[in-house]
């Protein structure tokens, strides 16, 4: 979302498991424990902590109901603006000063943007900076959930609410955001999930992370000539490219915004310095009217090239405090006509895991760094690949004959979301085996889906 300035000795043995890199928190799969919600302080703000054995979420209701931090394996994903730690500027002050106070974190915004009555001016108003009321819905059980209720906004005619949920048995995060028409007439809006990822170098926050990436599949029938559209900043921004049918953003410190009409329903973010990653999954609606025809938008904060009052080019916003290091991953809902009193919902799910910038695809059960490969050889077939899983459990090879009849599955290796799994194993298979599909079975024995399927060469 634009700023106020428009605004990731080789020996064949039965199994080799590599961890890339070592788990910094020393966390491994444990016995079941509850998911909890409790009051806390976060950089001077009153906050709520939602956590299970895997992950901790920090929510600051007063800051427009923002999710301010997500911590997984001691890794913090989100940008928190050091300029405003512990501070709060009420909407009345922001409107009077015509200023947007960027606290960071993750929030819900309306689209389209602009100065018109049916547009949003990108300001710290009631929607962005109002005091939300948080109510725990479930806590201390196998799952927990909080409900955030925002105040009504007369300018847009909208009132927001948001549910955030965690299970006890995985790091998966669920979101359900709702916008309601509080007027007596029809209105038309899109709802946008705006997540600010921290792109500072963890070794030296004064520098930016030169190995930070974001991905989303391009639309084969894209309406854009290059499969993406530069909304702001240079058309030939050095951060943007398309590789292997993925729009690929390699973060560079130069302001820009880009829209992608992706139909796949997911966005992947990879911090290459730490090998921590996040997959954001959402529902795409074919044929729907998306703002600026984009289901996904990325915004890069940074200096920008502008003309001064003499008509000469110059670099603006060069101070780090004015252009801190962050990238926004934005998921758009379609534009929806809402009759009086009616509501519309934007649902999404986040899956934190481990992955490197080798990332090539996403599956139901995890992220893929190297696709599953099967090579016949002496003593069986060799299975290779690299994956970041979404659930703790085991990788299992499901085997089928040429007619699709299931043969005996093969148990392979333990899998943990806090460890990148590099698979290299030789397994014996019956001669009639024709296809291998790699599945993740979680700690409760539930099949979480395939990470790849390959035919066996004969």
Secondary structure as UniProt FT lines:
FT   TURN            3..6
FT   STRAND          16..18
FT   TURN            24..25
FT   STRAND          35..42
FT   TURN            43..44
FT   STRAND          45..51
FT   STRAND          55..60
FT   TURN            61..65
FT   STRAND          66..72
FT   TURN            73..74
FT   STRAND          75..76
FT   HELIX           82..84
FT   TURN            85..86
FT   HELIX           91..97
FT   STRAND          106..111
FT   TURN            117..118
FT   HELIX           126..129
FT   STRAND          133..138
FT   STRAND          143..153
FT   TURN            154..157
FT   STRAND          158..167
FT   STRAND          173..181
FT   STRAND          187..198
FT   STRAND          200..201
FT   TURN            202..203
FT   STRAND          204..208
FT   TURN            210..211
FT   STRAND          212..217
FT   TURN            220..221
FT   TURN            225..226
FT   STRAND          229..233
FT   TURN            235..236
FT   TURN            238..239
FT   STRAND          240..243
FT   TURN            244..245
FT   STRAND          246..250
FT   STRAND          256..260
FT   STRAND          266..271
FT   TURN            272..275
FT   STRAND          276..282
FT   TURN            286..287
FT   HELIX           291..293
FT   STRAND          296..300
FT   STRAND          304..307
FT   TURN            309..310
FT   STRAND          313..316
FT   TURN            320..322
FT   STRAND          326..332
FT   STRAND          336..338
FT   TURN            340..341
FT   STRAND          343..354
FT   TURN            357..358
FT   STRAND          361..362
FT   STRAND          366..377
FT   TURN            378..379
FT   STRAND          380..389
FT   STRAND          393..401
FT   TURN            402..403
FT   STRAND          410..415
FT   TURN            417..418
FT   STRAND          421..427
FT   TURN            431..432
FT   STRAND          433..442
FT   TURN            443..444
FT   STRAND          447..455
//
